[in-house]
Amino acid sequence: RFRDNHLAFTQVEGRYQYDDQLGVTTFIGSGRVAPAANELGRHRPLSTVGAGVRYIVLVQDRVGFRLDFARGIDESALYFGVGEAF
């Protein structure tokens, strides 16, 4: 629903590691999508905020699971992943 040819987006994330295996993160982001780059300023900003938990299962290789909850303009989502997104 919020996809198009051009995107301008920024996100800030904070991470806190409790010990070698358990950590938490919070994030906030905002951006715009448009069919052309010169139209980005004409479209409403889309924002998100969220938090997550990180659990490292293989400390020596930094392999872990992540569980994030995010709230956008119209809906919320729960994401599960292996490894960090970036």
C-alpha positions, 0 to 999 in steps of 0.5 A: 500500500505504501510502495512506489518508485521513489523513497526518502526515509530515515530511522534512528535506533537505540540498542542496549545489551544486557549481557552476552545474549540478551538485548533490547532496541527501540526505533523511530522512523519517518519517510515519504514515497512518491511516483517521482523524486520531485513529488516526494515533498507533496506526499504525507510523511509516513512514520513508525515507532517500535521496540524489540528484543534480541537474543544471541544463541551462538555468542561466538558467531553473533547469531541470534533471534530478533522480535520487534513490534512496530506501530505505523500510521494505520496498523501494527506489526510483529516481526521475527527474524534471524540475525540483524537487519543491518 
